[in-house]
C-alpha cells in the first residue's frame, strides 16, 4: 500500500488526531470503557474468542512509525506485537486495541468503534487512499509480503 508523500504527512497527523480523540473519549467515559489490567489475554485472539479488524490508514500509520521492515506477519492467533504479555507497539496500537476492554460496556465499545471507523473511512476519501477493513492476520500477513 503506497501513499503519495504529500499525503503521507497529512495521513500520519490525521491518524494521530483520531487516536488522540479516541483516547480522550475513553478517558471521559472511564466507567463504560472499563479498566484494562494489561494482562495481554485479549492479544491471543483465538483463545479470547475475539476478532480484531484494522483499516488501511492504521496499517500505514504503524508501518511508517515502526518502519516497513518491522511489520511482523501473524503466524498464530496471538498478535505478533505482544511480547511477554505486553504490547510492544502500545503508542501506535490500532483503534480496536484502544477500544476493546474485556470489562467494558459492549454498547459503548460498539458506538465508539462505529464513530472511529467513520473517521478513518472519511480520511481515506479525503486523501484518496483505498479504504480496507480486514482482520489483523490478513492485514499483517498481506502487508509483510509487500
C-alpha positions in Angstrom: 0.0 0.0 0.0 1.6 3.2 -1.2 0.7 6.7 -0.1 2.0 9.7 -2.1 4.5 11.6 0.0 2.4 14.8 0.1 -0.5 12.8 1.6 1.8 10.8 4.0 2.4 13.5 6.5 -1.2 14.5 6.4 -2.3 10.9 6.9 0.0 10.5 9.9 -1.2 13.7 11.5 -4.8 12.8 11.0 -4.5 9.2 12.3 -2.7 10.6 15.4 -5.5 13.1 15.8 -8.1 10.3 15.5 -6.3 8.2 18.1 -6.0 11.2 20.5 -9.7 11.8 20.1 -10.4 8.2 20.7 -8.2 8.1 23.8 -10.0 11.2 25.2 -13.4 9.6 24.6 -12.3 6.5 26.5 -10.9 8.7 29.4 -14.1 10.7 29.5 -16.2 7.6 29.9 -13.9 5.5 32.1 -16.9 3.8 33.8 -18.1 2.5 30.4 -14.7 1.9 28.9 -13.6 -0.4 31.7 -10.2 -0.7 33.3 -7.6 -2.8 31.4 -5.3 -4.9 33.6 -2.8 -5.1 30.7 -2.7 -8.9 31.1 -2.4 -9.4 27.3 -5.0 -12.2 27.3 -7.1 -10.5 24.6 -4.0 -10.4 22.3 -4.5 -14.2 21.8 -7.4 -13.5 19.6 -8.5 -17.1 19.1 -8.2 -18.1 22.8 -10.1 -15.0 23.8 -12.7 -15.5 21.0 -12.0 -12.0 19.8 -11.5 -10.7 16.2 -9.5 -7.6 15.7 -10.1 -5.6 12.5 -7.8 -2.8 11.2 -8.1 -0.2 8.5 -5.6 0.9 5.8 -4.8 4.2 7.5 -3.9 2.4 10.7 -1.6 0.0 8.9 0.1 2.8 7.1 0.5 4.7 10.4 2.0 1.6 12.0 4.4 0.9 9.1 5.7 4.5 8.9 6.2 4.7 12.6 7.8 1.3 13.0 9.5 1.1 9.6 8.0 -1.1 6.9 10.7 -3.7 7.5 9.4 -4.1 11.1 5.9 -5.2 10.2 5.6 -8.7 11.5 3.4 -11.4 10.0 0.8 -13.0 12.3 1.9 -16.7 12.5 -0.5 -17.7 15.2 -3.7 -16.4 16.9 -1.6 -14.2 19.1 -0.8 -10.7 18.0 2.9 -10.7 17.0 3.4 -7.4 18.8 2.5 -8.9 22.2 5.9 -9.7 23.8 5.9 -11.4 27.2 2.3 -10.4 27.7 2.9 -6.7 26.9 2.1 -4.6 23.8 5.4 -3.6 22.1 3.6 -1.1 19.9 1.4 0.4 22.5 1.9 4.0 21.3 0.9 3.0 17.8 -1.7 0.4 18.6 -4.8 0.1 16.5 -8.2 1.6 17.3 -9.7 -1.8 18.1 -6.9 -2.3 20.7 -7.6 1.1 22.2 -11.4 0.5 22.3 -11.6 -3.1 23.4 -11.5 -4.0 27.1 -13.0 -7.2 28.4 -14.6 -5.3 31.3 -16.2 -2.6 29.1 -19.8 -1.9 28.2 -20.4 -3.5 24.8 -22.8 -0.8 23.6 -20.2 1.8 24.4 -17.5 -0.1 22.5 -19.8 -0.6 19.5 -20.7 3.0 19.3 -17.1 4.2 19.7 -16.0 1.7 17.0 -18.5 2.9 14.5 -17.6 6.5 15.1 -13.9 5.8 14.7 -14.4 3.8 11.6 -16.4 6.6 10.1 -13.5 9.0 10.8 -10.9 6.6 9.3 -13.1 6.0 6.2 -13.6 9.7 5.8 -9.8 10.2 6.0 -9.4 7.7 3.1 -11.9 9.6 1.0 -10.3 12.9 1.8 -6.8 11.7 0.9 -7.8 9.4 -2.0 -6.5 6.3 -0.2 -8.2 2.9 -0.8 -10.2 2.0 2.3 -9.6 -1.5 3.5 -11.0 -3.1 6.6 -9.7 -6.6 7.4 -8.9 -8.9 10.3 -5.5 -8.4 11.8 -3.9 -11.6 10.5 -4.9 -10.9 6.9 -3.8 -7.3 7.1 -0.4 -8.0 8.7 0.3 -11.1 6.5 -0.6 -9.2 3.4 1.5 -6.1 4.4 4.5 -8.2 5.5 4.9 -9.7 2.0 4.9 -6.3 0.1 
